[in-house]
């Protein structure tokens, strides 16, 4: 892929990288976008070529120009050695963890981890003889006390996608490096535009590309970006498991990445506007948004992040389940759905499963994703929902 350089400068802006990197019009008959490459079989001209195994592409499962274009963009954004595009965010988690462990090892997983990742750890990894222990997301340097002789990896998610604790990744990285183990960070919330865990000491960064990278709620994707030291094991694990993203889905990821900077800025501004407004509403007990000064981890967020995402939590006053139904069932603009990152706003009542520290407000916590509807329209929808909640609560 073409490297963009400007003499006398520190390099192109993020916006320029997103617009130009990962596409080669000269190689595509002048078409501005890399087309969808669909194919399994790659042909060899001679027996010597087959024996040498030196062609850029040997078999479709290993990649094609469409997938490699996406990987080049994400690698540049993350400041990584290499990136691999995989079918989903969960695939990114599973490959990253499996690349670190063997039977008899154990891993440490943040208690705020993405629920499917917990299920994989507690189910599949446990059956394969890998121990799983959970840690307080706010443990910071204290994680050193939990690292044992068989610990091989730490899985962090900052902030957690339901409870939004921010983790002290530099402190955790110092502990993992001292122990010679791998630190994996899920960076789906802020994206590499606003947070770069590899620069803070992580070894592997993963994304649910389904969310912010795709941005249109119409494709699944995951990415795994690594340091040079971590790459070989990650790629060998992916290849052995046969994970591959189709050219069709890769094309949709590439399309979404072109507008990532513009979308992230709009998501951030709209989400902060609504989060601040919600703090003033009488039915609201707390707004869980790290960019708000009221958030307990705000100072940590301000130190390590340069921006915030579309997603945050809101805790309402204690009420029966019927009040939760009254809140969500008659919304006009917010819909219920498990994903996020698209143009449409979502509201999801959330049940929190914790291992280390119980989450006290699991029955009245709502996760909001703020899309591109008019902010005043979204506030009106929430205001009506809060009034229904109040009436059902009393």
C-alpha positions as CSV (number, residue, x, y, z in Angstrom):
1,X,0.0,0.0,0.0
2,X,1.2,3.5,-0.7
3,X,2.8,5.3,2.1
4,X,1.8,9.0,2.4
5,X,4.7,11.4,3.3
6,X,4.9,15.1,3.2
7,X,8.5,16.5,3.4
8,X,9.2,18.7,6.4
9,X,6.1,17.6,8.3
10,X,5.4,15.0,10.9
11,X,3.0,13.2,8.5
12,X,-0.5,13.6,7.2
13,X,-3.5,14.2,9.4
14,X,-5.8,11.4,10.5
15,X,-8.4,12.7,8.0
16,X,-6.0,12.5,5.1
17,X,-5.0,8.9,6.1
18,X,-8.6,7.8,6.3
19,X,-9.3,9.4,2.9
20,X,-6.3,8.1,1.0
21,X,-4.6,5.1,2.7
22,X,-5.5,1.5,1.7
23,X,-6.5,2.1,-1.8
24,X,-4.5,2.0,-5.1
25,X,-6.4,3.5,-8.0
26,X,-3.5,2.9,-10.4
27,X,-3.8,-0.8,-9.7
28,X,-7.6,-0.8,-10.2
29,X,-7.9,0.8,-13.7
30,X,-8.3,4.2,-12.0
31,X,-11.3,3.4,-9.9
32,X,-11.1,5.3,-6.7
33,X,-12.2,2.5,-4.4
34,X,-10.6,-0.9,-4.2
35,X,-13.2,-3.3,-5.5
36,X,-14.6,-6.3,-3.8
37,X,-12.4,-9.3,-4.4
38,X,-14.3,-12.5,-4.2
39,X,-12.3,-15.6,-4.6
40,X,-10.9,-18.8,-3.0
41,X,-8.6,-20.0,-5.7
42,X,-5.4,-18.2,-6.7
43,X,-3.6,-19.4,-9.8
44,X,0.1,-20.2,-10.3
45,X,1.7,-19.8,-13.7
46,X,4.4,-22.4,-13.3
47,X,5.5,-25.4,-11.1
48,X,8.4,-23.3,-10.0
49,X,6.0,-20.6,-8.8
50,X,3.9,-23.2,-6.9
51,X,7.0,-24.7,-5.3
52,X,8.4,-21.3,-4.3
53,X,5.2,-20.2,-2.5
54,X,6.4,-16.6,-3.0
55,X,3.4,-15.1,-4.7
56,X,1.7,-12.2,-2.8
57,X,-1.5,-14.2,-2.6
58,X,-1.5,-18.0,-2.3
59,X,-5.1,-18.8,-1.3
60,X,-8.1,-16.6,-0.8
61,X,-8.4,-17.4,3.0
62,X,-5.1,-15.5,3.7
63,X,-6.4,-12.2,2.3
64,X,-6.9,-10.1,-0.8
65,X,-6.6,-6.5,-1.9
66,X,-9.9,-5.6,-0.3
67,X,-9.0,-6.9,3.1
68,X,-5.5,-5.7,3.0
69,X,-6.6,-2.2,2.3
70,X,-8.6,-2.1,5.5
71,X,-5.7,-3.6,7.4
72,X,-3.3,-0.9,6.2
73,X,-5.6,1.9,7.4
74,X,-6.1,0.4,10.9
75,X,-2.4,-0.4,11.3
76,X,-1.6,3.3,10.6
77,X,-4.3,4.5,13.0
78,X,-3.2,2.2,15.8
79,X,0.5,2.7,15.3
80,X,0.8,-1.1,15.0
81,X,3.2,-3.5,13.3
82,X,0.5,-5.4,11.5
83,X,-3.3,-5.8,11.6
84,X,-5.6,-8.6,10.6
85,X,-9.2,-8.2,9.7
86,X,-11.4,-11.0,11.1
87,X,-15.2,-11.8,10.9
88,X,-16.3,-10.1,14.2
89,X,-15.3,-8.5,17.4
90,X,-15.8,-11.7,19.2
91,X,-13.5,-13.4,16.7
92,X,-10.8,-10.8,17.5
93,X,-11.1,-11.5,21.2
94,X,-11.0,-15.3,20.8
95,X,-8.0,-15.2,18.4
96,X,-6.1,-12.8,20.6
97,X,-6.6,-14.9,23.8
98,X,-5.9,-18.2,22.1
99,X,-2.6,-16.8,20.7
100,X,-1.3,-16.5,24.2
101,X,-2.4,-19.6,26.1
102,X,-2.0,-23.4,26.3
103,X,-3.6,-25.9,28.6
104,X,-2.5,-25.2,32.2
105,X,-2.1,-21.5,31.7
106,X,-4.4,-18.8,33.1
107,X,-5.6,-15.3,32.1
108,X,-6.8,-12.3,33.9
109,X,-10.0,-10.6,32.5
110,X,-11.4,-7.3,33.5
111,X,-14.7,-7.6,35.4
112,X,-16.2,-5.1,32.9
113,X,-15.5,-7.3,29.9
114,X,-17.8,-7.7,26.9
115,X,-20.3,-10.4,27.8
116,X,-19.6,-12.7,24.8
117,X,-15.9,-12.5,25.8
118,X,-16.7,-13.6,29.3
119,X,-18.7,-16.6,27.9
120,X,-15.8,-17.6,25.7
121,X,-13.4,-17.4,28.7
122,X,-15.7,-19.2,31.2
123,X,-16.8,-21.8,28.6
124,X,-14.4,-22.7,25.8
125,X,-11.1,-21.7,27.6
126,X,-12.1,-23.4,30.8
127,X,-12.9,-26.6,28.8
128,X,-9.5,-26.4,27.2
129,X,-7.8,-26.3,30.6
130,X,-7.1,-22.6,30.8
131,X,-7.9,-20.9,34.1
132,X,-9.8,-17.6,34.0
133,X,-9.7,-15.0,36.8
134,X,-11.5,-11.7,36.9
135,X,-10.1,-8.4,38.3
136,X,-11.5,-5.0,39.3
137,X,-11.3,-2.7,36.3
138,X,-9.9,0.0,38.6
139,X,-7.1,-2.1,40.0
140,X,-4.3,-0.3,38.1
141,X,-0.8,-1.3,39.2
142,X,-2.3,-3.6,41.8
143,X,-2.8,-6.2,39.1
144,X,0.8,-7.2,39.6
145,X,-0.3,-9.0,42.8
146,X,-2.7,-11.2,40.8
147,X,-0.1,-12.3,38.1
148,X,1.0,-15.8,38.9
149,X,3.5,-18.2,37.5
150,X,1.0,-19.6,34.9
151,X,-0.6,-16.2,33.9
152,X,0.0,-15.6,30.2
153,X,-2.3,-12.7,29.4
154,X,-4.5,-9.8,30.7
155,X,-7.6,-8.7,28.8
156,X,-8.6,-5.1,29.4
157,X,-11.5,-3.1,28.0
158,X,-11.3,0.7,28.5
159,X,-13.9,1.9,29.2
160,X,-16.1,-1.1,29.8
161,X,-19.0,-1.1,27.3
162,X,-21.7,-1.3,30.0
163,X,-20.3,0.2,33.2
164,X,-17.7,2.5,31.6
165,X,-14.9,2.2,34.1
166,X,-11.6,3.6,32.6
167,X,-8.6,1.3,33.2
168,X,-5.1,2.6,34.0
169,X,-3.5,0.9,31.0
170,X,0.0,2.3,31.5
171,X,0.1,0.9,35.0
172,X,-1.3,-2.4,33.9
173,X,1.2,-2.5,31.0
174,X,4.1,-1.9,33.4
175,X,3.0,-4.9,35.4
176,X,2.5,-7.2,32.4
177,X,5.9,-6.2,30.9
178,X,7.7,-6.9,34.2
179,X,6.1,-10.4,34.2
180,X,6.7,-11.0,30.5
181,X,3.0,-11.6,29.7
182,X,0.7,-10.2,27.0
183,X,-1.7,-7.2,27.5
184,X,-4.7,-7.2,25.2
185,X,-6.9,-4.1,25.1
186,X,-10.4,-3.8,23.6
187,X,-10.4,-0.3,22.0
188,X,-13.8,-0.4,20.4
189,X,-15.3,2.6,22.3
190,X,-12.9,5.4,21.6
191,X,-11.4,4.0,18.3
192,X,-7.8,4.7,17.6
193,X,-8.7,8.3,16.8
194,X,-9.1,9.1,20.5
195,X,-7.1,6.3,22.2
196,X,-4.0,4.4,21.3
197,X,-3.3,1.5,23.7
198,X,-0.2,0.3,21.9
199,X,1.5,3.6,22.7
200,X,0.5,3.1,26.4
201,X,2.2,-0.3,26.5
202,X,-0.4,-2.8,25.2
203,X,0.8,-5.7,23.0
204,X,-2.4,-6.4,21.2
205,X,-5.4,-4.1,20.4
206,X,-8.7,-5.5,19.3
207,X,-11.8,-3.8,17.8
208,X,-15.4,-4.8,17.3
209,X,-15.1,-3.2,13.8
210,X,-18.9,-3.9,13.5
211,X,-19.4,-0.8,15.6
212,X,-17.4,2.4,14.8
213,X,-15.4,1.2,11.8
214,X,-18.4,0.0,9.8
215,X,-20.7,2.7,11.1
216,X,-23.8,1.7,9.2
217,X,-25.1,-1.4,11.1
218,X,-24.9,-3.6,8.0
219,X,-21.7,-5.7,8.4
220,X,-19.7,-7.7,11.0
221,X,-16.0,-7.2,11.4
222,X,-13.2,-7.4,13.9
223,X,-9.6,-6.2,13.9
224,X,-6.5,-7.4,15.7
225,X,-3.5,-5.0,15.7
226,X,-0.2,-6.0,17.4
227,X,3.4,-5.1,18.1
228,X,6.0,-6.9,16.1
229,X,6.7,-9.3,19.0
230,X,3.0,-10.4,19.3
231,X,2.3,-10.7,15.5
232,X,3.6,-14.1,14.7
233,X,1.5,-16.0,17.3
234,X,-1.6,-14.0,16.5
235,X,-1.4,-14.6,12.7
236,X,-0.5,-18.3,13.2
237,X,-3.6,-18.7,15.5
238,X,-5.9,-17.0,13.0
239,X,-4.6,-19.1,10.1
240,X,-4.9,-22.3,12.1
241,X,-8.5,-21.5,13.0
242,X,-9.5,-20.5,9.5
243,X,-10.9,-17.1,10.4
244,X,-11.3,-14.8,7.3
245,X,-13.4,-11.8,6.4
246,X,-15.0,-11.8,3.0
247,X,-14.3,-9.2,0.4
248,X,-17.9,-8.0,0.6
249,X,-17.7,-7.3,4.3
250,X,-14.2,-5.8,4.0
251,X,-15.5,-3.4,1.4
252,X,-18.1,-2.2,3.9
253,X,-15.5,-1.7,6.5
254,X,-13.4,0.3,4.1
255,X,-16.4,2.5,3.2
256,X,-17.0,3.2,6.9
257,X,-13.4,4.0,7.7
258,X,-13.4,6.9,5.1
259,X,-15.9,8.9,7.3
260,X,-14.7,7.6,10.7
261,X,-13.2,11.0,11.8
262,X,-16.3,13.0,10.8
263,X,-18.7,10.4,12.4
264,X,-16.7,10.1,15.6
265,X,-16.6,13.9,16.1
266,X,-20.4,14.1,15.6
267,X,-21.1,11.1,17.8
268,X,-18.9,12.6,20.6
269,X,-20.5,16.0,20.5
270,X,-24.0,14.7,20.4
271,X,-23.4,12.1,23.2
272,X,-21.9,14.7,25.5
273,X,-24.7,17.1,24.9
274,X,-27.3,14.5,25.8
275,X,-25.2,13.2,28.7
276,X,-24.9,16.6,30.3
277,X,-28.7,17.2,29.8
278,X,-29.5,13.9,31.5
279,X,-27.5,14.8,34.5
280,X,-30.0,17.5,35.3
281,X,-33.1,15.2,35.0
282,X,-34.8,14.3,38.3
283,X,-35.3,10.7,37.5
284,X,-31.5,10.2,36.8
285,X,-29.3,9.0,39.6
286,X,-26.0,8.9,37.6
287,X,-24.7,9.3,34.1
288,X,-21.8,7.0,33.3
289,X,-19.7,8.9,30.8
290,X,-15.9,9.2,31.3
291,X,-15.7,12.6,29.7
292,X,-18.0,14.1,32.3
293,X,-16.3,15.7,35.3
294,X,-18.7,13.8,37.6
295,X,-17.3,10.4,36.4
296,X,-15.0,8.8,39.0
297,X,-12.4,8.1,36.3
298,X,-12.6,11.4,34.5
299,X,-9.0,12.4,35.4
300,X,-7.7,9.1,34.0
301,X,-9.8,9.5,30.8
302,X,-8.4,13.1,30.4
303,X,-4.9,11.9,30.8
304,X,-5.0,9.0,28.3
305,X,-7.8,9.9,25.8
306,X,-8.2,12.7,23.3
307,X,-11.9,12.2,22.8
308,X,-14.9,10.1,23.6
309,X,-17.4,7.8,21.9
310,X,-21.1,7.6,21.2
311,X,-21.9,5.2,24.0
312,X,-22.6,5.8,27.7
313,X,-24.8,4.6,30.6
314,X,-27.5,6.2,32.6
315,X,-28.7,5.0,36.0
316,X,-32.3,5.8,36.8
317,X,-34.0,5.9,40.2
318,X,-34.9,2.5,41.7
319,X,-38.1,1.2,40.1
320,X,-39.8,-2.2,39.2
321,X,-39.3,-3.9,35.9
322,X,-42.6,-2.5,34.7
323,X,-41.1,1.0,34.8
324,X,-38.2,-0.2,32.6
325,X,-40.8,-1.5,30.1
326,X,-42.6,1.9,30.3
327,X,-39.4,3.7,29.6
328,X,-38.3,1.7,26.5
329,X,-41.5,0.2,25.0
330,X,-42.9,3.5,23.6
331,X,-39.8,5.3,22.4
332,X,-40.2,6.9,19.1
333,X,-36.5,7.4,18.0
334,X,-34.4,5.2,20.3
335,X,-34.6,1.5,19.5
336,X,-33.5,-1.5,21.5
337,X,-30.6,-3.5,20.0
338,X,-27.4,-5.2,21.1
339,X,-25.0,-3.4,18.8
340,X,-24.0,0.2,18.5
341,X,-21.9,2.5,16.4
342,X,-24.5,3.0,13.6
343,X,-26.3,6.1,12.5
344,X,-29.4,5.2,14.6
345,X,-29.8,5.8,18.3
346,X,-30.2,2.8,20.6
347,X,-31.3,2.3,24.2
348,X,-30.6,-1.0,25.9
349,X,-31.7,-1.9,29.4
350,X,-28.6,-3.7,30.8
351,X,-28.2,-6.5,33.2
352,X,-24.7,-6.5,34.6
353,X,-22.9,-9.8,35.6
354,X,-19.9,-9.2,37.8
355,X,-17.5,-11.6,39.5
356,X,-15.3,-9.4,41.7
357,X,-17.5,-6.5,42.7
358,X,-21.3,-6.8,42.4
359,X,-22.8,-3.9,40.3
360,X,-25.5,-2.4,42.5
361,X,-27.7,-0.8,39.8
362,X,-28.0,-3.7,37.4
363,X,-31.8,-3.4,37.2
364,X,-32.1,0.3,36.4
365,X,-29.1,0.8,34.1
366,X,-29.6,1.8,30.5
367,X,-26.9,1.9,27.8
368,X,-27.4,4.7,25.2
369,X,-25.8,5.0,21.8
370,X,-26.3,8.4,20.3
371,X,-26.8,8.5,16.6
372,X,-27.4,11.2,14.0
373,X,-31.0,12.2,14.7
374,X,-31.6,15.8,15.8
375,X,-30.4,16.2,19.4
376,X,-33.5,18.1,20.4
377,X,-35.6,15.3,19.0
378,X,-33.6,12.7,21.0
379,X,-34.0,14.7,24.1
380,X,-37.8,14.9,23.6
381,X,-37.9,11.2,23.2
382,X,-35.9,10.7,26.4
383,X,-37.9,13.3,28.2
384,X,-41.2,11.5,27.4
385,X,-39.6,8.1,28.4
386,X,-38.4,9.6,31.8
387,X,-41.9,10.8,32.5
388,X,-43.4,7.4,31.7
389,X,-40.8,5.9,34.0
390,X,-41.7,8.3,36.8
391,X,-45.3,7.5,36.6
392,X,-44.7,3.8,36.6
393,X,-42.3,4.1,39.5
394,X,-44.6,5.8,41.9
